[in-house]
Amino acid sequence: MSREPGCSRWPLFAACACLFLLPPLLARAFAVGVAPGAAEDETELPVLQKSEKSGTISKISRELKEIVFVIQSQSNYFHSKKAEDLKRDILKQAADLGKELPVVLLTHQMEGHEGAWTILPLMRDFSVTYGRNSTWIFFCEEDTRIQVVKLLETLGRFDGSKEWFLGKALYDEESTIIHHYAFAENPTVFKFPDFAAGWALSIPLVNKLAKKLKSEPLKSDFTIDLKHEGEPVKKEDVFVAVKTCQKFHGDRIPVVKQTWEREAALIEYYSDYADNSIPTIDLGIPNTDRGHCGKTFAILERFLNYSSPRTPWLVIVDDDTLISIFRLRKLLSCYDPNEPVFLGERYGYGLGTGGYSYITGGGGMVFSRVAVQKLLASKCRCYSMDAPDDMVLGMCFSGLGIPITHSPLFHQARPMDYPKDYLSHQIPVSFHKHWNIDPVKVYFTWLAPNTEESVNGKKVGYNREDL
């Protein structure tokens, strides 16, 4: 079976995954550990241990009406349709069982919650609305495949009057910037749920979290948050812009040329120095040590004014981004270029206090031409040349009412910075940074169109376990 990204997904219970980082407040609420008997055979949820051990675990009522299903959805048409399909499937399974139909919520339809994708802003509403008549809140993604009978059997093993946090546990094998080097001495003690497999909170725990979030604000303004068998868009439909600067021409650009440049039909390198050997284009924007907002907006202007109007997609990457343009083209076949699409790995800033979501730049930022047109027509611009471009873009699109479209197939960090289980059910589109790795090896291991590629005329094959 082909495992390239396309517009459908094989029916795994734990299908495509999205890494969800628990803020410190939520992580502290539990002493988490994988419970015995956890399985990955599509029949039950592995379990994260409760904060306080109880004696005998009694079975709860198995009525579906006591479970609130929450599908982490997005407003983009492609994603909202997948979420609606999953909702219909859940309700059909319930009807076939002769059960009273459960509540099924789509997060993108929940008004007044810009940060609903992080779940925490929803806790108070869950507590107020479902705190008395429900037992579990079950979270899943649009690609999660749920066997309702098996879910009922699994939840029935736990006393819903206690505080439970159930899910498939993931952990970092070594400390990583993704989790801000949490538990650096032994990162395996910090466990977090695999969203794709589904996870559940008992109502008593939801109530506790709602109270804690009211009295104890989040410790950080930042939030970090993974499909598809269609015909890829044409190579000429994707314009690739590489951000670089003179000091990296000699080490980073050769990596691009040795790996993924061959996949791109339309590609330009933008620098602070015109180097004809690459070649690079000097945009007249000096290199800055911090953000690159000025350079990014100059790239957007150039795309709109100088590229063919028949080219619907723009992707902006850093010179140390490793990307599969072929997989990106398959992913883009799922989206309508006539919509304002801003796609990539979603982060958030100040979501608990009226902030905004944005696409983090390292994994690559993808724009439909329509999105670029609406952005530049709005006159929303950098507040300084060295402002963080990805965050400014997030603010601009938020102000325009254009939603961020998240894909966990883009990665801000290196493959070894993610748990193996998290990447095991992914077909990644990109990784970022060359720190302490052989970037050519990483590309041909994780991103090359074939498992074997020719490097300097020689066939090479790499084992992911070696990375």
NORDA-V398590 format. One record per backbone hydrogen bond with DSSP energy under -1.0 kcal/mol. CO is the residue of the C=O (numbers start at 1). NH is the residue of the N-H. Records with the same first field share a line. If there is no record, write none. Layout:
BEGIN
CO: NH + NH
END
This chain:
BEGIN
6: 229
10: 12
13: 15 + 145
23: 27
24: 28
27: 30
33: 49
47: 35
63: 66
64: 67
66: 135 + 136
68: 138
69: 105
70: 140
71: 73 + 107
76: 80
77: 81
78: 82
79: 83
80: 84
81: 85
82: 86
83: 87
84: 88
85: 89
86: 90
87: 91
88: 92
89: 93
90: 94
91: 95
92: 96
93: 97
94: 99
95: 98
103: 69
105: 71
106: 109
107: 110
113: 116
115: 118
116: 119
118: 120
119: 122
120: 123
122: 126
123: 127
124: 128
125: 129
126: 130
127: 131
130: 134
135: 203
136: 68
137: 201
138: 70
139: 199
140: 72
141: 144
147: 151
148: 152
149: 153
150: 154
151: 155
152: 156
154: 157
155: 158
159: 162
164: 202
166: 200
168: 194
170: 192
176: 179 + 181
177: 180
179: 182
186: 189
187: 190
192: 170
194: 197
195: 198
199: 139
200: 166
201: 137
202: 206
203: 207
204: 208
205: 209
206: 210
207: 211
208: 212
209: 213
210: 214
211: 215
212: 216
221: 350
223: 348
224: 21
228: 7
234: 237
235: 238
237: 313
239: 315
240: 268
241: 317
242: 270
243: 319
245: 248
246: 249
248: 252 + 253
252: 256
253: 257
254: 258
255: 259
256: 261
260: 263
261: 264
266: 240
268: 242
269: 281
270: 244
271: 283
275: 278 + 280
281: 271
292: 296
293: 297
294: 298
295: 299
296: 300
297: 301
298: 302
299: 303
300: 304
301: 305
302: 306
303: 307
308: 311
312: 369
313: 239
314: 367
315: 241
316: 365
317: 243
318: 321
320: 433
322: 431
324: 328
325: 329
326: 330
327: 331
328: 332
329: 233
331: 334
332: 335
336: 339
339: 341
341: 368
342: 405
343: 366
344: 407
345: 360
346: 225
347: 358
348: 223
349: 356
350: 353 + 355
356: 349
358: 347
361: 364
365: 316
366: 343
367: 314
368: 372
369: 373
370: 374
371: 375
372: 376
373: 377
384: 387
385: 294
386: 291
387: 293
388: 392
389: 393
390: 394
391: 395
392: 396
393: 397
394: 398
395: 399
396: 400
397: 402
398: 401
405: 344
407: 410
409: 429 + 430
413: 432
414: 417
415: 418
419: 423
420: 424
423: 426
429: 324
431: 322
434: 437
438: 442
439: 443
440: 444
441: 445
442: 446
443: 447 + 448
453: 460
455: 458
458: 455
460: 453
463: 466
464: 467
END
